[in-house]
Amino acid sequence: MMPAHRSFLLATALMLSACSSAAQQPQALSPEHPMLATLEPVPSPDEVTADGLMSARWQFPLMLTKSGGDSRSVESCRALLEAHNDGFGPAQPSDYGLAQANLALCLATEDSGALKPSINNHLPAPLLGPDFPEVAPAELAVAISDYQRARVKESRSWQDFSAIREYQSRSPYEATYVTEDGAIQRVFLVATGDFNDDEARDAILYLESALEEGTYGTARYLIVTREEDDGPMRVLKSVWPGE
């Protein structure tokens, strides 16, 4: 599971009173975007944009270091990405999971700023429902070994790779899926809009992966799309920070 000191990032996501569709405001993010739980003060719904969240101050700073002994404290996504590009990394090995999760979430937030209004929407509604694994790309599966990664490439969908035995959801923007082999995938819908200029709606998903047994934990994000209402979904972009 994720380290305990990540609890602030995984705190109950804040329910905001409104969230505009990307068809009208392409930068509007999910009202349960995990980063909203780290901001001080909490922004109003009209301020929940990619640019706003990139600059917004976290409740808890993250200390980074790099070879040579230099250190830097970062308190926002923009500061974290600048430090990462300058070669800074976690100050302590125990901070690796936290830094990786924040980096994945910040990169996903940055990409949400590139979304444009979409004309066509072939994504399921709600997206993160109990049937989502049946149409979701197999890349959403928790694949650790080389054998599992090879199986991902051969699988038609997430459900085809590994059957889902448990589904939990607190809102349309966040869901947890547990597979029969004990993998836990927590999925957040960050934002929707047209990412690749084909006028079809795409979705940015932030993922936190763990196992029921063991200490494995990682965070990443995907951008997915679907060209037909009854067709499969595919991955436009997949980012694993630190790998």
C-alpha positions, 0 to 999 in steps of 0.5 A: 500500500502507499506509505502512511505519510501520503495520507494528506494526498489521499484525504477525502476529496473535496466536494465542490458545488459545481464543475463545468464540462470541458465542452464549455471550459476545457480546463475545468477539473474534476471536483474530486481531483486529489490535489484539491485536498492539499491546497490552502486555501481551497479554491472556489469552483470557478478557480479550479483550472489547470493553471490555477492548480499548477500555481496553488500552494500545498498545505505541506511542502515537499523537501527535495535534494540532488547530488552535490548536497543542494536542497529545495523545498517545493510547495506547488506543482509548478515548483515541483516540476521545475525542481524535477527538471533541475535534477532534484529528487526525494530527500529521503528514500521513504519520500519516494512514493510521495514524490512520485505520486505528486509528480504524476498528479502534477503532470496530469494537471499540466496536461489538462491545461492542453485540453480543448472543447470537444464536439463528439463524446463517445466515452461512457457516462458515468465513465468510472462505473462498475462496467468501466473495466470491460471497455477500459484499455488493458494498460489500466491493469496493475502489471508488475512482472515482465510476464504481466506487461506482455499480457497487457499488450495481448489483452483486449481490455482491463477486464480481459487482463484481470477480472474485477471482484470488487468495486467502490465509488464515492462519486462519478469522479473516483472509483476503486477496483480490486481484481481477483489476483489482489491488485488495487487500482484507485482511479480519479477522473482529472479532466475531460476534453479534446487532447489530440485535436480530433474533436472527440472527448478524451479523459485524463485519469490519475491512478494509484496502484497497490496490492492487497499483500505486500508493500508495492505502490505506485502512481501514474496517469493515462489519457484515454479516448474512444472513437465509437460509442460501442468501441474499445477505449485506447491510450493516447498517453501513459506517464510513469514518473520515475520509471 
